[in-house]
Amino acid sequence: MRILIVKTSSLGDVIHNLPVVSDIRQHFPDAVIDWCVEESFAAIPRLHPAVAEIIHVAIRRWRKALWQASTWREIGAMRRRLRAGAYDLVIDTQGLVKSALVARQAAAPIAGYAAGSAREPGASRFYDRYFIVSRTAHAVVRNRLLVAAALGYEIDGEPDYGIAVAPADFDWLPKAPYAVFLTATSRDDKLWPEAHWLALGQKLHAQGIAAVLPGGSAVERERAARLAGAIPGAVAAPPLNIPQLAALLAGGKAAIGVDTGLTHLAVALNIPTVALYTATDPGLTGVLGAGFHRNLGGKAQIPPMQDVLDELRPVLG
C-alpha cells in the first residue's frame, strides 16, 4: 500500500502530524508513506524514519511569482512527482482548499475532513471520502483520528512522534548542562516578558544550568544576544537550521518556549518542555506528547516566572 500524506505547513502543524506516520507504520508495517510539505518545513518529516519520499511544494513562494515561467515549471514537476507515486490513497490532514488542490494533483483517491470538520469547509468538495472529526479535539488527536478513520483502525496510547536526534556537539555550547530558551515567536503579543526570561535564567544558573538562546531573524537574534548578555553563563546561539535546532534541543535538559513551532519540536523529541502562552489558548494547540510537558498561561495571561521554575523542579533536580 502506498500512502501520501498532505500536510504542507506551518512548522507546528507539520510537527503535529508526525504521530500519524507512526500510527500508520504500527498498523501497516509494509506501507510506503510519502509526505507533501512546504519546502521550508521539509526537514521535519525527514526526521521520521518511516517517511519514504518527501515531495516539496512552494505555495508561499509561487504566489509571489505566479506569472513567471519558472513557477509553472516547478508546479509541473511537482505534479509529475505526485502522479508518479501511484498512490492507493492520499490523505489531506491540512483541511484547506490549497492543500486539497495539491492532493488532487496526485490523481488518486483522496480522504480528508468533512465540511463541518475542516478548517476550510470548501476543501471537502475535493475529497472522495471525508470524515467527521471533532473540532474540539487537540490538533494532534484530530490528525490521528482522521488518518485512522481513512485507513480503518483505532488510535490508542499517547502520540508517538517517531523522531530521535543525536544531541548537538557544537563547540560554542556551554560546558554546563543547559536549558533551551525559545524566546521568539511570530507575534509580539505572544512574547514572554524579557524580565521573566532574565529572572529564570539567573535562577537556573544558580542551579548549575546554563541558558542557550537561539533566534532566527535578525530581530530574534538581537533579543537572544541581549538576554544572554544579562544572564550569567548564557549563550546566544548562531543561526541554525531545523536539523541543527533539533540537535540543540536533543542535548538540553529542558526547553522553555513561547507559542512557536520549536516548542512543539522539543516535545516531539521527548525533551521536558514548559510552553508559555500569553495571547492564545493552548487547549487545542498546546504542546502534547508522551513525555514531561506543561502548558502555562493562556489568552491575556502571562505565566509568572516562579510558576515556570516550580514546574521545572521535578526534571531539573
GIJOHU-V419307 format. One record per helix or strand. SS is the DSSP state (~ for helix, > for strand). FROM is the first residue (numbers start at 1). TO is the last residue. If there is no record, write none. Layout:
((SS | FROM | TO) (SS | FROM | TO))
This chain:
((> | 2 | 6) (~ | 11 | 16) (~ | 18 | 27) (> | 32 | 38) (~ | 39 | 46) (> | 48 | 48) (> | 51 | 57) (~ | 59 | 64) (~ | 69 | 84) (> | 89 | 92) (~ | 97 | 104) (> | 110 | 113) (~ | 121 | 126) (> | 129 | 131) (~ | 139 | 151) (> | 163 | 163) (> | 178 | 182) (~ | 188 | 190) (~ | 194 | 206) (> | 210 | 213) (~ | 218 | 230) (> | 235 | 236) (~ | 242 | 250) (> | 254 | 258) (~ | 261 | 268) (> | 273 | 277) (> | 293 | 298) (> | 301 | 301) (~ | 305 | 316))
